[in-house]
Amino acid sequence: MNRGHDYQSVLDAIEMSKGRGFEIGAHIIVGMPTETKEEMLQMADEVSSLGIDVFKVHNLHIIRNTPLARMYKAQPFKLFGFEEYVTFIVDFLERISPDMIIERLFTDTPHQLLIAPDWGKSHLQILQAIEAELKRRDTWQGRLYQKSA
């Protein structure tokens, strides 16, 4: 994804920052073309084990005039559908530490820049659907969380 760093750099930065008075946060992207649902859910376990304070989840999306847009146009790949994502993010939330603050659950890209996925929903409608799924399943953030040793 051309993020300019690898995972070990992230781990090193988190470790160096702990105990220095910083609020430590992380952003994760779910739904990469080769990523399985189980791999994405394992990411919830991994994020919970890092000792960070806050995190943001971004569903993979395609923005106009980017290398990813060119890749997607040349060889389209599957992105989360709306209902599929609502179900997934609730599964993900169940595994996240209840002590972590979640600042974002999905990507919110201006419509004029977005190629896909176009769910045709407002920010509020997406949040309401996630909340409704949590209620329907009688579940919550951290319900399946298992603290690592």
C-alpha positions as CSV (number, residue, x, y, z in Angstrom):
1,M,0.0,0.0,0.0
2,N,3.0,2.3,-0.1
3,R,2.5,3.4,3.5
4,G,6.2,4.3,3.8
5,H,6.8,1.9,6.7
6,D,6.5,-1.7,7.5
7,Y,4.8,-3.5,10.4
8,Q,8.0,-3.8,12.5
9,S,8.5,0.0,12.3
10,V,5.0,0.4,13.7
11,L,5.8,-2.0,16.6
12,D,9.1,-0.2,17.3
13,A,7.4,3.2,17.3
14,I,4.7,2.0,19.7
15,E,7.3,0.5,22.0
16,M,9.4,3.7,22.0
17,S,6.4,5.8,22.7
18,K,5.0,3.9,25.7
19,G,5.4,5.5,29.1
20,R,6.2,8.9,27.6
21,G,2.8,10.5,28.1
22,F,1.6,10.1,24.5
23,E,-1.8,8.9,23.5
24,I,-0.9,6.1,21.2
25,G,-3.1,5.3,18.2
26,A,-3.2,3.2,15.2
27,H,-5.1,3.1,11.9
28,I,-5.8,-0.2,10.2
29,I,-7.2,-1.0,6.8
30,V,-9.4,-4.1,6.4
31,G,-10.5,-5.7,3.1
32,M,-7.2,-5.9,1.2
33,P,-7.6,-8.0,-2.0
34,T,-5.7,-11.1,-0.6
35,E,-6.9,-10.8,3.0
36,T,-9.3,-13.4,4.4
37,K,-12.0,-12.7,7.0
38,E,-10.0,-14.7,9.5
39,E,-6.9,-12.7,8.9
40,M,-8.9,-9.5,9.4
41,L,-10.4,-10.8,12.6
42,Q,-6.9,-11.8,13.8
43,M,-5.9,-8.2,13.3
44,A,-8.4,-7.3,16.1
45,D,-6.6,-9.6,18.4
46,E,-3.2,-8.2,17.4
47,V,-4.3,-4.5,17.7
48,S,-5.7,-5.4,21.2
49,S,-2.3,-6.8,22.2
50,L,-0.3,-3.7,21.3
51,G,-1.2,-1.6,24.3
52,I,-2.4,1.3,22.2
53,D,-5.0,3.8,23.5
54,V,-7.1,4.5,20.4
55,F,-7.5,3.2,16.9
56,K,-9.4,3.8,13.6
57,V,-10.7,1.2,11.2
58,H,-10.7,2.0,7.5
59,N,-12.5,-0.4,5.1
60,L,-10.5,-0.5,1.8
61,H,-12.0,1.9,-0.7
62,I,-11.0,3.2,-4.1
63,I,-10.3,6.9,-4.5
64,R,-10.2,8.5,-8.0
65,N,-6.8,9.2,-9.6
66,T,-4.8,7.0,-7.3
67,P,-2.5,4.0,-8.0
68,L,-5.1,1.8,-6.3
69,A,-7.8,3.1,-8.6
70,R,-5.7,2.2,-11.7
71,M,-5.1,-1.3,-10.2
72,Y,-8.9,-1.7,-9.6
73,K,-9.8,-0.5,-13.1
74,A,-7.3,-2.9,-14.7
75,Q,-8.3,-5.9,-12.5
76,P,-11.3,-5.3,-10.3
77,F,-11.3,-7.1,-6.9
78,K,-13.9,-7.6,-4.3
79,L,-14.7,-4.9,-1.7
80,F,-17.0,-5.1,1.2
81,G,-20.7,-4.8,0.5
82,F,-22.7,-2.8,3.0
83,E,-24.4,-5.6,4.9
84,E,-21.3,-7.7,4.8
85,Y,-19.3,-4.9,6.3
86,V,-21.8,-4.3,9.1
87,T,-21.7,-8.0,10.0
88,F,-17.9,-8.0,9.8
89,I,-17.3,-4.9,11.9
90,V,-19.5,-6.2,14.7
91,D,-17.5,-9.5,14.6
92,F,-14.3,-7.3,14.8
93,L,-15.6,-5.2,17.7
94,E,-16.4,-8.3,19.7
95,R,-12.7,-9.2,19.7
96,I,-11.3,-5.7,20.4
97,S,-10.2,-4.9,24.0
98,P,-13.0,-3.1,25.8
99,D,-10.4,-0.7,27.1
100,M,-9.5,0.7,23.7
101,I,-11.2,3.8,22.3
102,I,-12.4,3.4,18.8
103,E,-12.4,6.7,16.8
104,R,-13.6,5.4,13.5
105,L,-15.3,2.2,12.3
106,F,-15.4,2.8,8.5
107,T,-14.0,5.1,5.8
108,D,-15.8,8.3,5.1
109,T,-14.6,9.6,1.7
110,P,-16.3,12.5,-0.1
111,H,-18.6,11.0,-2.7
112,Q,-17.1,12.9,-5.6
113,L,-13.7,11.2,-4.9
114,L,-15.0,7.7,-4.3
115,I,-15.1,5.0,-6.9
116,A,-16.0,2.1,-4.8
117,P,-17.6,0.8,-2.6
118,D,-20.6,3.1,-3.0
119,W,-23.0,2.0,-0.3
120,G,-25.4,4.8,-0.9
121,K,-25.6,5.5,2.8
122,S,-25.0,8.5,5.0
123,H,-22.4,8.4,7.8
124,L,-25.3,8.3,10.3
125,Q,-27.1,5.5,8.4
126,I,-23.9,3.3,8.6
127,L,-23.5,4.0,12.3
128,Q,-27.1,3.2,12.9
129,A,-26.8,-0.1,11.0
130,I,-23.8,-1.1,13.1
131,E,-25.6,-0.2,16.3
132,A,-28.7,-2.1,15.2
133,E,-26.5,-5.2,14.5
134,L,-24.9,-4.9,17.9
135,K,-28.3,-4.8,19.5
136,R,-29.8,-7.6,17.4
137,R,-26.9,-9.9,18.4
138,D,-26.9,-8.6,22.0
139,T,-23.2,-8.1,21.8
140,W,-20.6,-5.4,22.5
141,Q,-17.0,-4.3,22.1
142,G,-14.8,-6.8,23.8
143,R,-17.4,-9.6,24.3
144,L,-15.0,-12.2,22.8
145,Y,-11.8,-10.4,23.8
146,Q,-9.1,-12.6,25.3
147,K,-6.2,-10.8,26.9
148,S,-2.9,-12.2,25.7
149,A,-0.4,-13.4,28.3
